[in-house]
Amino acid sequence: FRGIKTVTRFRFLTVVWMIVGVAGLTSIIDLSAGLDTMAGIAVGLMLANAVLVTKDPNDDLAFLERGWVVAFLVSSVFGVWELLTGQHLANYFGGTSLTELNTSLAASFFENSNAYAVFLVIMVPILAKRLTDVRSRSATVFYGLMNVLGIVLVLATGSRLCLFAMLLQFAVLFRWASPLFRRRLTSS
């Protein structure tokens, strides 16, 4: 599963990406935004390297999946609140006059609705996998409802590209998924 060459190559790729990122910081206008982006990339690469060195990557990935599900639940509380009340958190399109924007779009705790839509699209395969892993009827209904909520929230962000990406993900899932998986997705 994990050969020493694969781990070495991935670590080399991590170092190369970090060097390219730091070098790129020298030619940008907004250093703060660049550092924020580099921090996110660095955390992601560190997590990927951490998974490579664990004894049981399957348990670790399941733990990460549960963390993403918690993040989805927390963000969806704010997203649904925005849809129901029309109010937003203070960081909603920060630095922009809200009179110029369509404030009916959900963004949760993200700065704009497109970023929230990207997060929701990332959640689609994670929620779908969790749906196939659970055994109890109540957990199946729970994850099925979360999948539906994810679709509703993507629609509420107004992001056409992310809606297309999500539909494409479902098409791939239905085409290559096992019959049990397809049954669970359609019955929830």
Backbone as CSV, one residue per row, in Angstrom:
resi,resn,N_x,N_y,N_z,CA_x,CA_y,CA_z,C_x,C_y,C_z
1,PHE,0.829,-1.205,0.000,0.000,0.000,0.000,0.863,1.254,0.000
2,ARG,1.798,1.325,0.949,2.637,2.531,1.032,4.101,2.116,0.914
3,GLY,4.625,2.200,-0.271,6.036,1.902,-0.440,6.885,3.091,-0.024
4,ILE,8.136,2.810,0.301,9.048,3.874,0.732,9.256,4.885,-0.396
5,LYS,9.237,4.432,-1.660,9.409,5.357,-2.781,8.236,6.324,-2.870
6,THR,7.009,5.818,-2.644,5.828,6.674,-2.711,5.876,7.748,-1.636
7,VAL,6.208,7.360,-0.424,6.284,8.317,0.685,7.375,9.346,0.411
8,THR,8.519,8.890,-0.055,9.626,9.803,-0.348,9.241,10.781,-1.446
9,ARG,8.595,10.275,-2.492,8.183,11.165,-3.587,7.168,12.197,-3.107
10,PHE,6.232,11.761,-2.268,5.234,12.702,-1.779,5.875,13.766,-0.901
11,ARG,6.812,13.370,-0.061,7.498,14.355,0.782,8.314,15.320,-0.059
12,PHE,8.948,14.816,-1.107,9.689,15.684,-2.018,8.731,16.668,-2.686
13,LEU,7.579,16.176,-3.133,6.579,17.037,-3.751,6.088,18.099,-2.760
14,THR,5.944,17.730,-1.499,5.537,18.687,-0.465,6.560,19.810,-0.354
15,VAL,7.832,19.457,-0.301,8.884,20.467,-0.188,8.893,21.369,-1.421
16,VAL,8.748,20.773,-2.602,8.737,21.562,-3.838,7.566,22.544,-3.824
17,TRP,6.376,22.075,-3.440,5.209,22.957,-3.401,5.418,24.105,-2.421
18,MET,5.994,23.822,-1.295,6.213,24.873,-0.309,7.237,25.893,-0.823
19,ILE,8.287,25.427,-1.497,9.283,26.347,-2.064,8.642,27.221,-3.134
20,VAL,7.845,26.610,-4.009,7.155,27.373,-5.056,6.219,28.393,-4.420
21,GLY,5.505,27.984,-3.377,4.586,28.899,-2.704,5.289,30.076,-2.063
22,VAL,6.380,29.802,-1.366,7.134,30.884,-0.722,7.739,31.793,-1.778
23,ALA,8.252,31.213,-2.862,8.804,32.034,-3.942,7.706,32.892,-4.572
24,GLY,6.509,32.343,-4.683,5.394,33.095,-5.248,4.982,34.269,-4.384
25,LEU,5.244,34.180,-3.081,4.889,35.284,-2.186,5.667,36.555,-2.501
26,THR,6.807,36.419,-3.158,7.623,37.591,-3.462,7.022,38.438,-4.578
27,SER,6.086,37.873,-5.351,5.571,38.614,-6.505,4.083,38.936,-6.402
28,ILE,3.528,38.908,-5.191,2.104,39.215,-5.070,1.909,40.582,-4.426
29,ILE,0.755,41.149,-4.663,0.452,42.471,-4.123,-0.010,42.371,-2.669
30,ASP,-0.921,41.429,-2.390,-1.499,41.296,-1.049,-0.810,40.153,-0.312
31,LEU,0.235,40.482,0.446,1.010,39.474,1.159,0.166,38.730,2.183
32,SER,-0.740,39.410,2.839,-1.594,38.793,3.844,-2.447,37.682,3.232
33,ALA,-3.048,37.944,2.080,-3.860,36.935,1.402,-2.993,35.762,0.958
34,GLY,-1.791,36.057,0.495,-0.873,34.996,0.087,-0.471,34.114,1.248
35,LEU,-0.201,34.724,2.391,0.154,33.943,3.575,-1.014,33.085,4.039
36,ASP,-2.217,33.625,3.970,-3.398,32.840,4.322,-3.524,31.615,3.425
37,THR,-3.337,31.813,2.132,-3.416,30.703,1.188,-2.327,29.676,1.457
38,MET,-1.112,30.139,1.679,-0.002,29.224,1.957,-0.242,28.444,3.247
39,ALA,-0.844,29.074,4.243,-1.130,28.377,5.500,-2.099,27.232,5.253
40,GLY,-3.132,27.472,4.457,-4.086,26.408,4.146,-3.448,25.260,3.397
41,ILE,-2.613,25.583,2.427,-1.915,24.539,1.661,-0.965,23.764,2.571
42,ALA,-0.236,24.472,3.424,0.711,23.807,4.325,0.001,22.862,5.279
43,VAL,-1.134,23.287,5.828,-1.884,22.413,6.738,-2.365,21.165,5.999
44,GLY,-2.872,21.343,4.795,-3.327,20.195,4.009,-2.209,19.213,3.716
45,LEU,-1.050,19.734,3.337,0.085,18.856,3.048,0.597,18.159,4.314
46,MET,0.566,18.877,5.443,0.981,18.236,6.699,0.021,17.122,7.081
47,LEU,-1.278,17.334,6.895,-2.250,16.272,7.195,-2.028,15.064,6.289
48,ALA,-1.784,15.314,5.018,-1.534,14.211,4.098,-0.279,13.443,4.496
49,ASN,0.769,14.148,4.893,1.982,13.473,5.356,1.729,12.706,6.651
50,ALA,0.907,13.237,7.523,0.589,12.551,8.779,-0.142,11.242,8.505
51,VAL,-1.052,11.241,7.532,-1.779,10.011,7.196,-0.820,8.967,6.638
52,LEU,0.216,9.398,5.931,1.169,8.451,5.353,1.953,7.670,6.410
53,VAL,2.166,8.270,7.566,3.023,7.618,8.561,2.243,6.935,9.682
54,THR,0.940,6.874,9.596,0.163,6.246,10.659,0.146,4.738,10.493
55,LYS,-0.197,4.054,11.569,-0.245,2.592,11.522,-1.479,2.090,10.790
56,ASP,-2.615,2.760,10.969,-3.839,2.334,10.312,-4.490,3.531,9.614
57,PRO,-4.145,3.756,8.342,-4.684,4.914,7.634,-6.213,4.889,7.518
58,ASN,-6.817,3.701,7.479,-8.275,3.637,7.360,-8.958,4.258,8.573
59,ASP,-8.466,3.969,9.776,-9.033,4.578,10.979,-8.816,6.087,10.981
60,ASP,-7.643,6.500,10.560,-7.355,7.937,10.530,-8.232,8.667,9.520
61,LEU,-8.441,8.051,8.355,-9.306,8.673,7.354,-10.751,8.733,7.841
62,ALA,-11.196,7.692,8.549,-12.549,7.722,9.119,-12.665,8.848,10.141
63,PHE,-11.609,9.056,10.923,-11.602,10.147,11.896,-11.680,11.505,11.183
64,LEU,-10.908,11.661,10.111,-10.957,12.902,9.329,-12.340,13.116,8.705
65,GLU,-12.949,12.033,8.216,-14.293,12.138,7.657,-15.276,12.653,8.693
66,ARG,-15.192,12.104,9.904,-16.099,12.555,10.966,-15.856,14.030,11.284
67,GLY,-14.609,14.476,11.234,-14.311,15.886,11.449,-14.925,16.764,10.378
68,TRP,-14.869,16.329,9.124,-15.481,17.075,8.037,-16.999,17.115,8.201
69,VAL,-17.571,16.017,8.671,-19.018,15.988,8.884,-19.406,16.994,9.964
70,VAL,-18.621,17.066,11.029,-18.891,18.056,12.082,-18.785,19.470,11.504
71,ALA,-17.767,19.714,10.680,-17.624,21.029,10.047,-18.832,21.337,9.167
72,PHE,-19.333,20.329,8.463,-20.519,20.520,7.636,-21.729,20.874,8.504
73,LEU,-21.902,20.148,9.602,-23.040,20.415,10.483,-22.995,21.835,11.040
74,VAL,-21.809,22.256,11.496,-21.678,23.602,12.054,-21.948,24.647,10.977
75,SER,-21.368,24.461,9.804,-21.564,25.448,8.740,-23.008,25.457,8.255
76,SER,-23.654,24.308,8.252,-25.039,24.271,7.763,-25.993,24.968,8.725
77,VAL,-25.680,24.971,10.011,-26.512,25.720,10.960,-26.524,27.189,10.562
78,PHE,-25.338,27.741,10.266,-25.262,29.145,9.861,-25.879,29.364,8.482
79,GLY,-25.674,28.416,7.568,-26.253,28.548,6.232,-27.770,28.556,6.262
80,VAL,-28.365,27.656,7.036,-29.822,27.613,7.153,-30.324,28.879,7.851
81,TRP,-29.610,29.340,8.884,-29.982,30.576,9.580,-30.004,31.752,8.601
82,GLU,-28.998,31.813,7.726,-28.958,32.893,6.737,-30.152,32.829,5.792
83,LEU,-30.512,31.611,5.381,-31.636,31.463,4.463,-32.959,31.854,5.123
84,LEU,-33.111,31.476,6.384,-34.374,31.746,7.075,-34.526,33.204,7.500
85,THR,-33.435,33.841,7.893,-33.533,35.202,8.438,-33.106,36.285,7.460
86,GLY,-32.316,35.938,6.465,-31.784,36.947,5.558,-30.633,37.738,6.152
87,GLN,-30.205,37.379,7.356,-29.077,38.042,8.008,-27.812,37.217,7.783
88,HIS,-26.666,37.873,7.936,-25.393,37.208,7.690,-24.408,37.553,8.787
89,LEU,-23.349,36.754,8.882,-22.276,37.057,9.820,-21.530,38.305,9.353
90,ALA,-20.747,38.881,10.237,-20.072,40.148,9.941,-19.076,40.032,8.787
91,ASN,-18.543,38.834,8.527,-17.533,38.693,7.474,-18.139,38.471,6.094
92,TYR,-19.451,38.544,5.950,-20.126,38.309,4.672,-19.666,39.330,3.643
93,PHE,-18.969,38.878,2.639,-18.400,39.726,1.598,-17.716,40.937,2.215
94,GLY,-16.768,40.664,3.100,-16.056,41.719,3.809,-15.472,42.766,2.888
95,GLY,-15.588,44.007,3.276,-15.041,45.110,2.501,-15.902,45.537,1.332
96,THR,-17.096,44.963,1.207,-17.992,45.297,0.102,-19.293,45.849,0.672
97,SER,-19.846,46.815,0.029,-21.133,47.364,0.453,-22.233,46.353,0.160
98,LEU,-22.997,45.985,1.168,-24.040,44.985,0.995,-25.178,45.477,0.108
99,THR,-25.279,46.779,-0.109,-26.333,47.289,-0.984,-26.075,46.903,-2.440
100,GLU,-24.833,46.565,-2.775,-24.479,46.193,-4.141,-24.584,44.696,-4.383
101,LEU,-24.887,43.911,-3.341,-24.849,42.457,-3.439,-26.228,41.839,-3.312
102,ASN,-26.329,40.617,-3.802,-27.522,39.814,-3.569,-27.330,39.140,-2.213
103,THR,-27.933,39.680,-1.187,-27.708,39.164,0.170,-28.584,37.966,0.502
104,SER,-29.287,37.425,-0.477,-30.081,36.232,-0.216,-29.245,34.960,-0.342
105,LEU,-27.990,35.090,-0.751,-27.127,33.924,-0.939,-26.497,33.500,0.382
106,ALA,-26.479,32.197,0.631,-25.890,31.672,1.860,-24.378,31.607,1.728
107,ALA,-23.681,31.969,2.793,-22.217,31.889,2.810,-21.708,31.275,4.103
108,SER,-22.599,31.012,5.062,-22.237,30.454,6.362,-21.131,31.308,6.980
109,PHE,-20.070,30.690,7.492,-18.996,31.484,8.087,-17.878,31.760,7.089
110,PHE,-18.120,31.452,5.810,-17.175,31.789,4.761,-17.393,33.242,4.352
111,GLU,-16.385,33.833,3.755,-16.494,35.241,3.397,-17.459,35.473,2.246
112,ASN,-17.552,34.516,1.330,-18.503,34.683,0.234,-19.173,33.361,-0.102
113,SER,-20.242,33.442,-0.845,-21.054,32.257,-1.118,-20.344,31.251,-2.020
114,ASN,-19.459,31.714,-2.895,-18.736,30.776,-3.763,-17.774,29.898,-2.967
115,ALA,-17.117,30.476,-1.979,-16.218,29.677,-1.138,-17.017,28.631,-0.362
116,TYR,-18.184,29.006,0.120,-19.038,28.049,0.829,-19.503,26.945,-0.122
117,ALA,-19.817,27.300,-1.354,-20.232,26.301,-2.333,-19.113,25.296,-2.613
118,VAL,-17.882,25.770,-2.684,-16.743,24.857,-2.892,-16.629,23.887,-1.719
119,PHE,-16.755,24.393,-0.508,-16.731,23.536,0.680,-17.836,22.482,0.589
120,LEU,-19.025,22.881,0.186,-20.136,21.937,0.095,-19.890,20.884,-0.977
121,VAL,-19.281,21.271,-2.085,-18.973,20.301,-3.138,-17.931,19.294,-2.655
122,ILE,-16.981,19.748,-1.857,-15.999,18.831,-1.271,-16.697,17.845,-0.335
123,MET,-17.769,18.294,0.297,-18.489,17.450,1.245,-19.276,16.328,0.567
124,VAL,-19.646,16.476,-0.695,-20.497,15.491,-1.375,-19.915,14.080,-1.288
125,PRO,-18.681,13.830,-1.707,-18.178,12.453,-1.622,-17.984,11.982,-0.184
126,ILE,-17.669,12.904,0.719,-17.477,12.510,2.118,-18.811,12.061,2.717
127,LEU,-19.854,12.843,2.503,-21.171,12.466,3.021,-21.682,11.197,2.348
128,ALA,-21.422,11.058,1.056,-21.852,9.847,0.351,-21.131,8.619,0.896
129,LYS,-19.849,8.743,1.177,-19.104,7.605,1.739,-19.605,7.268,3.135
130,ARG,-19.867,8.291,3.948,-20.398,8.035,5.290,-21.742,7.310,5.194
131,LEU,-22.540,7.661,4.187,-23.832,7.010,3.990,-23.659,5.526,3.720
132,THR,-22.619,5.152,2.996,-22.409,3.731,2.706,-21.785,2.991,3.875
133,ASP,-21.102,3.706,4.777,-20.417,3.040,5.889,-21.329,2.715,7.059
134,VAL,-22.425,3.456,7.218,-23.281,3.262,8.387,-24.167,2.038,8.188
135,ARG,-24.583,1.453,9.297,-25.394,0.239,9.240,-26.815,0.440,9.764
136,SER,-26.995,1.315,10.734,-28.320,1.459,11.328,-29.224,2.302,10.434
137,ARG,-30.513,2.061,10.560,-31.495,2.789,9.762,-31.473,4.292,10.100
138,SER,-31.352,4.601,11.391,-31.359,6.010,11.792,-30.135,6.744,11.245
139,ALA,-28.974,6.095,11.255,-27.775,6.726,10.701,-27.899,6.887,9.191
140,THR,-28.520,5.925,8.531,-28.735,6.030,7.091,-29.636,7.217,6.770
141,VAL,-30.710,7.376,7.548,-31.614,8.520,7.345,-30.876,9.825,7.632
142,PHE,-30.075,9.862,8.713,-29.326,11.053,9.077,-28.396,11.493,7.955
143,TYR,-27.582,10.571,7.435,-26.644,10.935,6.377,-27.368,11.209,5.059
144,GLY,-28.488,10.544,4.834,-29.288,10.845,3.647,-29.830,12.260,3.694
145,LEU,-30.330,12.671,4.865,-30.832,14.035,5.029,-29.706,15.058,4.910
146,MET,-28.521,14.704,5.389,-27.384,15.625,5.253,-27.010,15.794,3.781
147,ASN,-27.101,14.722,2.995,-26.847,14.842,1.558,-27.857,15.781,0.915
148,VAL,-29.124,15.646,1.278,-30.163,16.529,0.735,-29.908,17.971,1.173
149,LEU,-29.557,18.163,2.449,-29.264,19.505,2.946,-28.091,20.118,2.182
150,GLY,-27.083,19.320,1.880,-25.941,19.812,1.104,-26.367,20.307,-0.267
151,ILE,-27.280,19.580,-0.914,-27.782,19.989,-2.228,-28.544,21.310,-2.105
152,VAL,-29.400,21.404,-1.094,-30.180,22.631,-0.888,-29.246,23.819,-0.648
153,LEU,-28.225,23.606,0.169,-27.310,24.713,0.471,-26.490,25.122,-0.745
154,VAL,-26.095,24.163,-1.587,-25.382,24.541,-2.817,-26.297,25.377,-3.696
155,LEU,-27.557,24.989,-3.792,-28.509,25.802,-4.556,-28.638,27.206,-3.956
156,ALA,-28.585,27.283,-2.622,-28.745,28.572,-1.939,-27.519,29.466,-2.076
157,THR,-26.387,28.913,-2.487,-25.201,29.747,-2.682,-25.236,30.460,-4.030
158,GLY,-26.028,29.947,-4.950,-26.117,30.568,-6.265,-24.933,30.269,-7.160
159,SER,-24.079,29.346,-6.786,-22.894,29.035,-7.580,-23.240,27.994,-8.642
160,ARG,-23.346,28.423,-9.880,-23.701,27.509,-10.967,-22.583,26.503,-11.238
161,LEU,-21.336,26.942,-11.140,-20.223,26.035,-11.392,-20.180,24.929,-10.334
162,CYS,-20.391,25.279,-9.080,-20.382,24.260,-8.022,-21.591,23.349,-8.127
163,LEU,-22.725,23.871,-8.575,-23.894,23.024,-8.799,-23.579,22.012,-9.893
164,PHE,-22.941,22.464,-10.964,-22.545,21.556,-12.035,-21.554,20.514,-11.518
165,ALA,-20.583,20.944,-10.713,-19.594,20.006,-10.161,-20.272,18.964,-9.279
166,MET,-21.234,19.384,-8.486,-21.938,18.446,-7.617,-22.756,17.449,-8.444
167,LEU,-23.440,17.931,-9.472,-24.199,17.024,-10.338,-23.274,16.035,-11.036
168,LEU,-22.115,16.502,-11.438,-21.131,15.620,-12.053,-20.654,14.560,-11.064
169,GLN,-20.435,14.960,-9.810,-20.036,13.992,-8.784,-21.110,12.925,-8.597
170,PHE,-22.367,13.333,-8.526,-23.441,12.356,-8.366,-23.546,11.444,-9.578
171,ALA,-23.333,11.975,-10.777,-23.368,11.139,-11.972,-22.275,10.078,-11.924
172,VAL,-21.088,10.477,-11.500,-19.981,9.512,-11.368,-20.301,8.488,-10.283
173,LEU,-20.832,8.967,-9.155,-21.182,8.040,-8.067,-22.222,7.021,-8.519
174,PHE,-23.257,7.473,-9.221,-24.301,6.549,-9.658,-23.802,5.601,-10.737
175,ARG,-22.865,6.057,-11.548,-22.363,5.196,-12.627,-21.468,4.087,-12.094
176,TRP,-20.570,4.412,-11.184,-19.589,3.428,-10.752,-19.793,2.902,-9.333
177,ALA,-20.811,3.347,-8.669,-21.030,2.903,-7.293,-21.642,1.511,-7.262
178,SER,-21.492,0.862,-6.124,-22.069,-0.464,-5.948,-23.588,-0.370,-5.882
179,PRO,-24.282,-1.471,-6.150,-25.750,-1.444,-6.049,-26.244,-1.061,-4.650
180,LEU,-25.552,-1.505,-3.593,-25.949,-1.132,-2.227,-25.860,0.379,-2.050
181,PHE,-24.799,0.965,-2.542,-24.610,2.416,-2.417,-25.720,3.162,-3.156
182,ARG,-26.023,2.724,-4.375,-27.078,3.392,-5.137,-28.419,3.255,-4.441
183,ARG,-28.692,2.081,-3.868,-29.942,1.871,-3.142,-30.041,2.804,-1.953
184,ARG,-28.935,2.949,-1.220,-28.941,3.829,-0.047,-29.134,5.277,-0.430
185,LEU,-28.507,5.709,-1.519,-28.662,7.102,-1.941,-30.091,7.394,-2.378
186,THR,-30.717,6.452,-3.066,-32.058,6.713,-3.584,-33.144,6.479,-2.539
187,SER,-32.861,5.695,-1.498,-33.902,5.408,-0.505,-33.939,6.428,0.618
188,SER,-32.889,7.257,0.752,-32.873,8.210,1.876,-33.507,9.522,1.530
